[in-house]
Amino acid sequence: MSKKDFFSAFLKQTKNIGAVAPSSRFLVKKMLRPIDFKTVRCIVEFGPGTGSITHELLNMMPADSVLLAFEINAGFCKILNEIKDPRLKIISDTAENIEQYLLENNIEHVDYIVSSLPFAMIPNGIVKNILAVVKKVLKPAGLFMQYQYSLNAYKKLKGTFNNVEIGFTPINLPPAFVFVCND
């Protein structure tokens, strides 16, 4: 999908799409920097969109690992389904239902969760539910990485996790804050 097509989709579906353009390679690099790919068994991605982060995750993940990608936008799911990699499982459902899919895939805990969900556009109750389930399914040393275009999510993240580190990527459209969270 071209940047023009992505922006057009954003204009048509502002309730489901929180970005005006796909993530830049600089944002992708910053999001994935905390991941120790040598030890990964399972990564979950929330809101993969057209797959900017997804492709890089698959490039770096071990052959015996799995990537569960939760995407509710049907057009983006169609694009993601074109990725032919047996480690990738596209799930057209809300992130709130992660436990059901972990159970179906015999996955006890998640190593890392990488999220592009537009928390500013999602009702607070749903964000709270998502963060509660994230904390529940992450392994004890697991990390939750989330990017946003403002610092508004900090309070929500700090209310869930003991440690929240903030980074910034100016070379993205728009510039983005990267939150890395754990307990």
C-alpha positions in Angstrom: 0.0 0.0 0.0 1.4 3.4 -1.0 1.7 6.3 1.5 -1.0 8.0 -0.6 -3.3 5.0 -0.3 -2.6 4.7 3.4 -3.5 8.4 4.0 -6.7 7.9 2.0 -7.6 4.9 4.2 -6.9 7.1 7.2 -9.3 9.8 6.0 -12.0 7.2 5.3 -11.6 5.3 8.6 -10.4 7.7 11.2 -12.0 5.6 14.0 -9.8 2.5 13.2 -6.6 4.0 11.9 -4.5 6.2 14.2 -1.7 7.1 11.8 -1.6 9.2 8.7 1.3 7.2 7.2 3.1 3.8 7.9 5.7 3.8 10.6 9.1 5.0 9.5 12.2 2.8 9.6 13.5 5.0 12.5 10.3 4.4 14.5 10.5 0.6 13.8 14.1 0.5 14.9 13.4 2.3 18.1 10.4 0.1 18.9 12.3 -3.1 18.4 15.6 -2.1 20.0 14.6 -3.5 23.5 13.9 -7.0 22.1 16.4 -9.8 22.7 15.6 -11.8 19.5 17.8 -14.7 20.5 15.4 -15.8 23.3 12.0 -15.0 21.6 9.4 -17.7 21.5 6.3 -15.5 21.1 5.7 -11.9 20.2 2.3 -10.2 19.9 1.7 -7.2 17.8 -1.3 -4.9 18.3 -2.4 -2.8 15.3 0.2 -3.9 12.7 -1.5 -1.8 10.0 0.3 -2.5 6.7 3.1 -4.4 8.4 6.0 -1.9 8.7 6.9 -3.4 12.1 5.6 -6.9 11.3 8.1 -7.4 8.4 11.1 -6.3 10.6 9.9 -8.6 13.5 9.8 -11.5 11.1 13.2 -10.7 9.7 14.7 -10.8 13.2 12.7 -13.6 15.0 14.0 -17.2 15.3 12.6 -19.8 13.0 10.8 -21.6 15.8 9.0 -18.5 17.2 5.5 -17.2 16.6 4.1 -13.7 15.9 0.4 -13.1 16.7 -0.8 -9.9 14.9 -4.1 -8.4 16.1 -5.6 -6.1 13.4 -9.3 -5.1 13.2 -9.1 -3.2 9.9 -10.2 -5.6 7.1 -8.2 -3.8 4.4 -5.0 -4.1 6.5 -5.7 -7.7 7.3 -5.9 -8.4 3.6 -2.4 -6.8 3.1 -1.0 -8.7 6.1 -2.4 -12.0 4.8 -0.1 -11.6 1.7 2.9 -12.1 4.0 3.8 -15.8 3.5 5.5 -16.8 6.7 4.3 -19.7 8.8 5.3 -17.9 12.0 2.8 -15.1 11.4 -0.8 -15.6 12.5 -3.1 -12.7 11.6 -6.0 -12.3 14.0 -8.9 -10.1 13.0 -10.1 -9.3 16.5 -9.5 -6.8 19.3 -6.5 -7.0 21.5 -8.8 -7.4 24.5 -9.2 -11.1 23.4 -5.6 -12.0 23.4 -6.0 -14.7 26.1 -8.3 -16.7 23.8 -5.8 -16.8 21.0 -2.9 -17.7 23.3 -4.9 -20.6 24.6 -5.8 -21.7 21.0 -2.1 -21.6 20.1 -0.9 -23.4 23.3 1.1 -20.3 24.4 1.4 -19.8 28.1 3.2 -16.4 28.2 4.2 -13.7 25.7 7.8 -12.5 25.6 7.1 -9.1 24.1 4.1 -7.1 23.0 4.6 -4.4 20.3 1.7 -2.0 20.1 0.7 0.6 17.5 -2.8 1.0 19.0 -4.1 4.6 18.9 -4.9 4.9 22.7 -6.1 8.5 22.2 -8.9 7.2 19.9 -9.9 4.2 22.0 -12.4 4.6 24.9 -10.6 4.6 28.3 -12.4 1.4 29.5 -11.1 -0.6 26.6 -7.6 0.8 27.0 -7.7 -0.2 30.7 -8.9 -3.7 29.7 -6.2 -4.1 27.1 -3.5 -3.0 29.5 -4.8 -5.4 32.2 -4.7 -8.3 29.9 -1.2 -7.3 28.6 0.1 -7.4 32.1 -1.5 -10.7 32.7 -0.1 -12.5 29.6 3.5 -11.1 29.6 6.1 -13.3 31.0 7.7 -11.9 34.2 10.6 -10.3 32.4 8.5 -9.4 29.4 8.2 -6.0 27.8 5.3 -4.0 26.4 6.3 -1.4 23.7 3.8 1.2 22.7 4.2 4.2 20.4 2.0 7.3 20.5 2.0 10.8 19.0 1.6 12.5 22.4 2.5 11.9 26.0 -1.2 11.4 27.0 -0.8 7.6 27.3 1.9 7.9 30.0 -0.5 8.2 32.9 -2.4 5.1 31.7 0.8 3.1 31.2 2.2 4.2 34.6 -1.0 3.2 36.2 -0.4 -0.4 35.0 3.4 -0.9 34.9 6.0 -0.1 37.6 8.6 1.0 35.0 7.8 3.1 32.0 10.6 4.5 29.9 10.0 7.1 27.2 11.9 7.6 24.0 11.3 9.9 21.1 11.6 9.5 17.3 11.4 12.8 15.5 11.9 11.2 12.0 8.3 9.8 11.6 5.1 11.3 10.3 4.1 12.5 12.8 7.0 12.3 15.3 6.4 9.6 17.9 7.0 8.8 21.6 8.0 5.2 22.3 7.0 3.8 25.7 8.8 0.7 27.0 7.0 -0.8 30.0 7.5 -3.7 32.5 7.3 -4.5 36.1 
